[in-house]
Every structure is written in structure tokens, then in C-alpha cells.
Amino acid sequence: MKPQFHPPVLGRRALLRTSLVGAAGAMLALPGARLLAQTGPAGTTDSASEKGARLVLLGTKGGPRVGGKRSNPANAIVVDGNVYIIDCGMGVTAQAFKAGLDMAKMRAIFISHMHSDHELEFGNLIYNTWVAGDLRTRIDAYGPKGLADMARNYWATHSSDIHTRIADEGRKDPATLLAVHEFEGKEGLVMDDGVVRVTALTTPHPPLRDLAYRFDTPYGSIVISGDTAYNPELAKFARDCDILAHETLYLPGVEALVERAHQGDAFRNHILNSHTSAQDVGKIATQARTKKLVLTHFVPGDMDWITDQMWRAAAAENFSGEIVVGRDLQSIAIA
């Protein structure tokens, strides 16, 4: 079933005006662009010669809590030098900088669901790219209902600073450089810009619905689960993908997480009913016949007693293929 798109929302602000006007328009694909990007902390690639597709893990810790060795959820997919951001948890801008991503080459942003650890820095990412001088052409953002309101509210909240910079520094209004597309539907096409074809699948993350995204490129496919309970439909959606990046819950860590958060049964039930255990992630990977399983969005993601080997061993109970225990700033190429 093809998804339904709400009309794209363009916030338009004239110089020194305080109001925003939403304008419906047709979806636009950005022109092709190349990217100066690091392949990870260990090396770089030439912006004029980068070919292929890769996943860059910008933040691998699940949840809104800040701290520890991992940053909050965010990813980038780079295809022939073009950049696509998936989720915008706290710190995504800094992580993109550390990863060497040239944000002038960002083509689109995708939000999986409206939990703060996935959308908190959506506005900040766009603003920081704009104020750095790298937001020069219109970009598109895709996500659930509420994303357009978030954009409008962000421009209103920061209107004083934005108006000042437009008047004082001669900048273009950033609200005219963002088109928001709210996406609803069980499964279907989200975007095809001639570089990558993106489809989405609605998955359960009570009380919200999550959008898993599949990126089909000339080099292979990458699927990002978002936050989801165990869902065999996701395995069908991800069938024969080259990389499956799946959120991961370590069951023995749940009680420690509940105790640290000073919460009770409601919080515990949310964790258990809204996420996928590492063992069940292995089942999904096997059912999907993925070539490579990347564990990410770790819950808990900042308890040092849970080692990489523990994460890997739990997933390996039900998946015999290659397992990558994700790390912030790690770049994983489609072979």
C-alpha cells in the first residue's frame, strides 16, 4: 500500500517579519551533490572520487538520557557522496562534524518517530547548517505527523535571532530552505531522487508508530529499524538487504535501567513492549536474510558492565551471520 503524503510545508519569512506562512507545493528532489567525508576516525576520502554507499553511525545510544560514551540516536547514509540523515537525537550536529560530513551536501532528513531522542535536534541541525553557511539550497524532511508543526514552532522560537542575522548578515531566510513532508501509511515509497530510493514501513513502538526506512542504492540496500517491538513484518521489509541496522534491548539490563530512572511498572512495561531484545533482533536478521547485522540504539546504552561481547552473543543466539556492535562515528560500507 502506498503511503499518503500530507502537503509539503514551506515556512516563508520575509525580512524582519515575525510570521510564518506555510505553502503547499510539490515534492522536489535536490540536485546531485558530492561530499567531503571521512570513512571513519581512521581515514578520509576525496570528495571528487567517493563512490559507493555506506552507513555512518552518528549516535548509538537509545533513549533521551545524555551522558556516557555513546551519543543519542542519529545516523547518516552516504551514497556517491550524497548525504541523508536519519533521526536527530541530541548531539547530531556535533557528531556529523566529528564524522567529517560536509553538511552543504545534505540532501534530506528522515525522522522515524516523534520521541525526543529521535527528533530533539531536528531544528538545531537545520539551523546549525544554515548559520555555518552550508544550507544554500532547499532540503526535504520526511517524518510522521507533527514534524511540520515542529519546524514552524522552531522558526517562531528563534525568530529574533534569525531576523537579526537575516538583516545584519544578509542571510537567506532558513524557513524557505526547508520542505517538510508528513508521511503516513503502512508501507510504501517515500522518496526517489535518482540516487537512492527510500521506502518506509510502519512498525509498533507503543504508544507511537515508528517508521523503519529502507534505502535502495545502486550498490545495495540499507535498512534502519527505528524503534520497534519485535516485528516479523520488518524482516519481510528488509529481505535480502546488505545492512540491517536494528535497535537492540539487553533484557538483563532492564531492571537496572528502571531503578536508575526512579520509575516503576509503567516505564518497565514501555521498555519491554516497545523495543526488541537482542535475541529477537537476531531472529529478524535471520528471517530477513541480511548480509550484515548492525546493532545500534542500545538500551541500556551507557552501562559499562554490558560489554560488546554480551550484545553480540545475545544476537548470535539466533543469527549466524556477521554482527557489528555499533560504535559512534563508525562507517560501514556496503561491500
C-alpha positions as CSV (number, residue, x, y, z in Angstrom):
1,M,0.0,0.0,0.0
2,K,1.4,3.3,-1.0
3,P,1.7,5.9,1.8
4,Q,-0.2,9.1,2.0
5,F,1.7,12.4,1.9
6,H,0.4,15.5,3.5
7,P,1.2,18.6,1.5
8,P,4.8,19.7,1.9
9,V,5.1,22.6,4.3
10,L,7.3,25.6,3.4
11,G,7.8,28.2,6.2
12,R,8.3,31.6,4.5
13,R,9.5,34.6,6.4
14,A,10.0,38.0,4.8
15,L,12.8,40.1,6.2
16,L,12.2,41.2,9.7
17,R,8.7,39.7,9.7
18,T,7.7,37.6,12.7
19,S,5.1,35.4,11.0
20,L,5.5,32.2,9.1
21,V,3.3,31.2,6.1
22,G,3.1,27.6,5.2
23,A,3.0,26.9,1.5
24,A,1.9,23.6,-0.1
25,G,3.9,22.5,-3.0
26,A,5.1,19.6,-5.0
27,M,7.9,17.4,-3.7
28,L,11.2,18.5,-5.1
29,A,14.3,16.4,-5.4
30,L,17.6,18.1,-4.8
31,P,20.3,18.2,-7.5
32,G,23.2,15.7,-7.2
33,A,26.0,16.7,-4.8
34,R,29.2,15.3,-3.6
35,L,30.6,15.1,-0.1
36,L,33.9,15.6,1.6
37,A,33.6,12.9,4.2
38,Q,35.7,10.7,6.5
39,T,35.3,6.9,6.2
40,G,35.5,7.0,10.0
41,P,38.0,8.2,12.6
42,A,40.8,6.3,10.7
43,G,40.7,7.9,7.2
44,T,39.3,10.2,4.6
45,T,38.0,10.1,1.1
46,D,38.3,12.5,-1.8
47,S,35.1,14.5,-2.4
48,A,35.6,14.3,-6.1
49,S,36.1,10.5,-6.2
50,E,33.9,9.0,-3.5
51,K,31.8,6.2,-4.9
52,G,29.6,3.6,-3.1
53,A,27.2,3.5,-0.3
54,R,27.9,3.4,3.5
55,L,26.2,3.8,6.8
56,V,27.6,6.2,9.3
57,L,26.6,5.7,12.9
58,L,26.4,9.2,14.5
59,G,24.8,8.2,17.8
60,T,24.3,4.6,19.0
61,K,22.7,5.0,22.5
62,G,19.0,4.6,22.8
63,G,16.9,6.9,24.9
64,P,17.0,10.6,25.8
65,R,19.4,10.4,28.7
66,V,22.6,12.4,27.9
67,G,26.0,11.0,29.1
68,G,28.2,8.0,28.8
69,K,30.4,7.0,25.9
70,R,27.7,7.0,23.3
71,S,25.8,9.8,21.7
72,N,22.0,9.8,21.3
73,P,20.3,8.3,18.2
74,A,21.3,9.6,14.7
75,N,22.6,8.0,11.5
76,A,23.8,9.1,8.1
77,I,23.7,7.3,4.8
78,V,26.2,8.4,2.2
79,V,25.6,7.4,-1.5
80,D,28.1,8.6,-4.1
81,G,28.9,11.5,-1.8
82,N,25.3,12.5,-1.2
83,V,24.2,12.6,2.5
84,Y,20.9,11.5,4.1
85,I,20.4,12.0,7.8
86,I,18.1,9.6,9.7
87,D,17.0,10.8,13.1
88,C,18.2,13.8,15.0
89,G,18.9,13.0,18.6
90,M,20.8,15.3,21.0
91,G,24.3,16.0,19.6
92,V,23.6,15.1,15.9
93,T,25.2,18.3,14.7
94,A,28.4,17.8,16.6
95,Q,28.6,14.1,15.6
96,A,28.2,15.0,12.0
97,F,31.1,17.4,12.3
98,K,33.2,14.8,14.0
99,A,32.4,12.3,11.3
100,G,33.6,14.8,8.7
101,L,30.3,15.3,7.0
102,D,30.0,18.4,4.8
103,M,26.5,19.5,5.6
104,A,26.4,21.6,2.4
105,K,25.9,18.2,0.7
106,M,22.9,17.1,2.9
107,R,20.0,16.1,0.6
108,A,17.3,15.0,3.0
109,I,16.4,14.3,6.7
110,F,14.2,11.4,7.8
111,I,12.6,11.1,11.2
112,S,11.5,7.7,12.4
113,H,9.0,8.8,15.2
114,M,8.3,11.7,17.5
115,H,10.1,10.6,20.6
116,S,12.6,13.3,21.7
117,D,15.7,11.1,21.3
118,H,14.9,10.9,17.6
119,E,13.8,14.5,16.8
120,L,15.1,16.8,19.6
121,E,17.8,18.3,17.4
122,F,15.9,18.4,14.1
123,G,15.6,22.1,14.2
124,N,19.1,22.6,15.5
125,L,20.6,20.5,12.8
126,I,19.0,22.7,10.1
127,Y,19.8,25.9,12.0
128,N,23.4,25.0,12.6
129,T,23.9,24.1,9.0
130,W,22.3,27.4,8.0
131,V,24.3,29.5,10.3
132,A,27.5,27.8,9.2
133,G,26.8,28.9,5.7
134,D,26.2,25.4,4.4
135,L,22.4,25.5,3.9
136,R,22.2,27.1,0.4
137,T,19.6,25.1,-1.4
138,R,16.3,23.6,-0.3
139,I,16.3,20.3,1.6
140,D,13.4,18.0,2.3
141,A,12.5,16.4,5.6
142,Y,10.3,13.3,5.9
143,G,8.5,12.0,9.0
144,P,5.3,11.4,11.0
145,K,2.6,13.9,11.6
146,G,3.8,16.6,13.9
147,L,7.0,17.3,12.1
148,A,5.7,20.3,10.2
149,D,4.4,21.9,13.5
150,M,7.8,21.3,15.0
151,A,9.5,23.2,12.1
152,R,7.1,26.1,12.4
153,N,7.5,26.3,16.1
154,Y,11.3,26.2,15.9
155,W,11.3,29.2,13.5
156,A,9.0,31.1,15.8
157,T,11.0,30.3,18.9
158,H,14.2,31.5,17.3
159,S,12.7,34.3,15.3
160,S,14.6,37.1,17.0
161,D,18.0,35.6,16.3
162,I,17.0,34.6,12.7
163,H,15.6,38.0,11.9
164,T,18.7,39.7,13.3
165,R,21.0,37.5,11.2
166,I,19.0,38.0,8.0
167,A,19.1,41.8,8.4
168,D,22.6,42.1,9.8
169,E,24.4,39.4,7.9
170,G,22.5,39.3,4.6
171,R,21.4,35.6,5.0
172,K,18.6,33.9,3.3
173,D,15.6,33.0,5.5
174,P,16.2,29.4,6.5
175,A,12.5,28.7,6.6
176,T,12.3,29.0,2.9
177,L,15.0,26.3,2.5
178,L,13.1,23.5,4.2
179,A,10.2,21.5,2.9
180,V,8.6,19.1,5.4
181,H,6.6,16.1,4.2
182,E,4.5,14.3,6.7
183,F,4.3,10.6,5.9
184,E,1.6,8.1,6.9
185,G,0.9,4.6,5.7
186,K,1.8,1.0,6.3
187,E,4.4,0.6,3.6
188,G,5.4,2.5,0.5
189,L,7.6,4.8,-1.4
190,V,8.8,7.9,0.4
191,M,11.3,9.4,-2.0
192,D,13.2,8.6,-5.2
193,D,15.7,11.3,-6.1
194,G,17.6,9.3,-8.8
195,V,20.4,8.5,-6.3
196,V,18.5,6.5,-3.7
197,R,15.1,5.0,-3.5
198,V,13.6,5.2,0.0
199,T,10.6,3.2,1.3
200,A,9.1,3.0,4.7
201,L,7.3,0.5,6.9
202,T,5.2,1.4,10.0
203,T,6.3,-0.7,13.0
204,P,5.0,-0.9,16.5
205,H,6.5,1.3,19.2
206,P,3.6,1.8,21.7
207,P,2.1,4.3,22.1
208,L,3.6,5.7,18.9
209,R,4.1,4.3,15.5
210,D,7.6,4.1,14.1
211,L,8.8,4.4,10.6
212,A,11.5,2.0,9.5
213,Y,13.3,3.2,6.4
214,R,14.9,1.2,3.5
215,F,17.5,2.8,1.3
216,D,18.0,1.1,-2.0
217,T,21.1,2.3,-3.8
218,P,23.0,1.2,-7.0
219,Y,25.4,-0.6,-4.6
220,G,22.9,-2.4,-2.3
221,S,20.4,-1.7,0.4
222,I,20.5,-0.4,4.0
223,V,17.5,-0.8,6.4
224,I,17.2,1.2,9.6
225,S,14.6,-0.1,12.0
226,G,14.0,3.0,14.2
227,D,12.4,2.0,17.5
228,T,10.2,-1.1,17.3
229,A,8.9,-4.1,19.2
230,Y,9.7,-7.5,17.7
231,N,8.0,-7.4,14.3
232,P,8.3,-10.1,11.6
233,E,6.9,-7.7,9.0
234,L,10.1,-5.8,9.4
235,A,12.0,-8.9,8.3
236,K,10.0,-9.1,5.1
237,F,10.6,-5.4,4.5
238,A,14.3,-5.9,5.0
239,R,14.5,-9.1,2.9
240,D,18.0,-9.6,1.4
241,C,19.3,-6.2,2.5
242,D,23.0,-5.7,2.7
243,I,23.0,-4.0,6.0
244,L,20.2,-4.1,8.7
245,A,20.8,-1.5,11.5
246,H,18.4,-2.6,14.2
247,E,17.7,-1.2,17.7
248,T,18.7,-3.5,20.5
249,L,17.5,-4.2,24.0
250,Y,19.6,-6.1,26.5
251,L,17.0,-7.8,28.8
252,P,19.2,-8.3,31.9
253,G,19.8,-4.5,31.9
254,V,16.1,-3.5,32.1
255,E,15.8,-3.6,35.9
256,A,18.9,-1.5,36.3
257,L,17.5,1.0,33.8
258,V,14.2,1.2,35.7
259,E,15.9,1.6,39.0
260,R,18.3,4.4,37.8
261,A,15.3,6.3,36.2
262,H,13.4,6.1,39.5
263,Q,10.4,4.7,37.6
264,G,8.1,1.8,38.1
265,D,5.9,-0.7,36.2
266,A,4.7,1.7,33.6
267,F,8.3,2.6,32.5
268,R,9.3,-1.1,32.6
269,N,6.4,-2.1,30.5
270,H,7.2,0.6,28.0
271,I,10.7,-0.6,27.6
272,L,9.7,-4.3,27.2
273,N,6.8,-3.6,24.9
274,S,8.3,-1.0,22.7
275,H,11.8,-2.4,21.9
276,T,13.3,-5.6,20.5
277,S,15.6,-7.9,22.6
278,A,19.0,-8.7,21.1
279,Q,17.9,-12.3,20.8
280,D,14.8,-11.3,18.8
281,V,16.9,-8.9,16.7
282,G,18.9,-12.0,15.7
283,K,15.6,-13.7,14.6
284,I,14.7,-10.7,12.5
285,A,18.1,-10.7,10.8
286,T,17.8,-14.4,10.0
287,Q,14.3,-14.0,8.7
288,A,15.4,-11.1,6.6
289,R,18.5,-12.9,5.2
290,T,20.5,-9.8,5.8
291,K,24.2,-9.9,4.9
292,K,25.3,-7.8,7.9
293,L,23.5,-7.0,11.1
294,V,24.5,-3.8,12.8
295,L,23.4,-3.5,16.4
296,T,22.6,0.1,17.5
297,H,20.2,2.2,19.6
298,F,21.4,0.2,22.6
299,V,19.0,0.0,25.6
300,P,20.7,0.5,28.1
301,G,23.4,2.2,26.1
302,D,25.5,3.7,28.9
303,M,26.1,0.9,31.4
304,D,29.7,-0.3,31.0
305,W,29.1,-3.7,32.6
306,I,27.2,-4.6,29.4
307,T,30.1,-5.4,27.0
308,D,30.2,-5.6,23.2
309,Q,30.6,-9.4,23.6
310,M,27.4,-9.6,25.6
311,W,25.5,-7.7,22.9
312,R,27.0,-9.8,20.1
313,A,26.4,-13.1,22.0
314,A,22.8,-12.3,22.6
315,A,22.1,-11.5,19.0
316,A,24.1,-14.5,17.8
317,E,21.8,-16.9,19.6
318,N,19.5,-16.6,16.6
319,F,21.7,-15.2,13.8
320,S,24.8,-16.9,12.4
321,G,25.9,-14.1,10.0
322,E,28.2,-11.1,10.5
323,I,27.3,-9.0,13.5
324,V,28.7,-5.5,14.1
325,V,28.3,-4.0,17.6
326,G,27.9,-0.4,16.5
327,R,30.1,2.5,17.8
328,D,29.7,6.2,17.4
329,L,31.3,7.6,14.2
330,Q,31.7,4.1,12.8
331,S,31.4,4.0,9.0
332,I,30.2,0.7,7.5
333,A,30.3,0.3,3.7
334,I,28.3,-2.0,1.5
335,A,30.8,-4.5,0.3
